Amino acid sequence: MSFMGYADHGPHVAQALATREEIKWHKEAAPGPRCRALRWTCRCRAPRYFLFTGGGRLFIGRQDARGWFETTRLPHQQAEELWMRLLTGEAR
């Protein structure tokens, strides 16, 4: 399974495992103007997830029919690890 995606087509998120870690999501209006998406999941499936950088930290955004949600800002290594757990179904 490829987790990198390719030109304008991000990877698909694996089905959530029964033993998955629960991610705490915070309701937000949208990412701030100084944030930049580093990675994203495929737009053909909802919800869509984005790995953002902003203010020296990373965070994950989730967009679904209910709106926009974000994790707290995390150090790079923690956010990268959480991103991989999300993609593999180990976190949701």
C-alpha positions in Angstrom: 0.0 0.0 0.0 1.4 3.4 -1.0 1.0 6.2 1.5 2.4 8.9 -0.7 -0.2 9.2 -3.4 0.8 10.9 -6.6 0.2 14.1 -8.6 -3.0 15.6 -7.1 -4.2 12.2 -5.8 -3.5 11.4 -2.2 -3.5 8.0 -0.6 -6.7 6.2 0.5 -7.2 5.8 4.2 -7.4 2.2 5.4 -10.5 1.0 7.3 -10.3 1.8 11.0 -9.2 -1.0 13.2 -11.4 -2.1 16.1 -8.4 -1.3 18.5 -7.8 2.1 16.9 -6.6 5.1 18.9 -9.2 7.9 19.2 -7.9 11.2 17.9 -9.2 14.3 19.8 -10.6 16.6 17.1 -11.3 20.3 17.7 -13.9 22.2 15.7 -12.3 25.0 13.7 -13.4 27.4 11.0 -10.5 26.6 8.6 -6.7 26.4 8.7 -5.1 29.8 9.3 -3.6 31.8 6.5 0.0 30.9 7.5 -0.7 27.2 7.3 0.4 25.0 4.4 -0.8 21.5 3.5 2.1 19.0 3.2 0.0 15.9 2.5 -3.6 15.0 2.0 -5.7 12.0 1.3 -7.6 11.2 -1.8 -10.6 13.5 -2.5 -12.7 10.5 -3.8 -13.4 9.4 -0.2 -14.8 11.3 2.8 -13.7 12.4 5.2 -10.6 14.0 3.8 -7.5 14.4 5.9 -4.7 16.9 5.6 -1.3 17.2 7.3 -0.5 20.9 7.8 2.4 22.9 8.9 2.1 26.2 10.6 3.9 28.1 13.3 6.7 25.5 13.6 4.4 22.7 14.4 2.3 20.2 12.4 -1.3 19.2 12.8 -3.9 17.1 11.1 -7.1 18.5 9.6 -10.3 16.6 8.8 -13.0 17.8 6.5 -16.3 16.1 6.3 -20.0 16.9 6.0 -20.1 18.4 9.5 -17.3 20.9 8.8 -13.6 21.3 9.5 -11.8 19.8 12.5 -8.1 19.8 13.6 -5.9 18.1 16.1 -3.7 20.1 18.5 -0.4 21.4 17.1 2.3 18.7 17.6 6.0 18.4 17.2 7.0 17.1 13.8 7.8 13.5 14.8 4.6 13.1 16.8 2.5 14.5 14.0 4.2 12.3 11.3 3.6 9.2 13.4 0.0 10.1 14.0 -0.5 10.7 10.3 0.8 7.2 9.5 -1.4 5.7 12.2 -4.4 7.5 10.7 -3.5 6.2 7.2 -3.1 2.6 8.3 -6.4 2.6 10.4 -4.6 2.5 13.7 -6.0 6.0 14.7 -9.2 7.8 13.8 
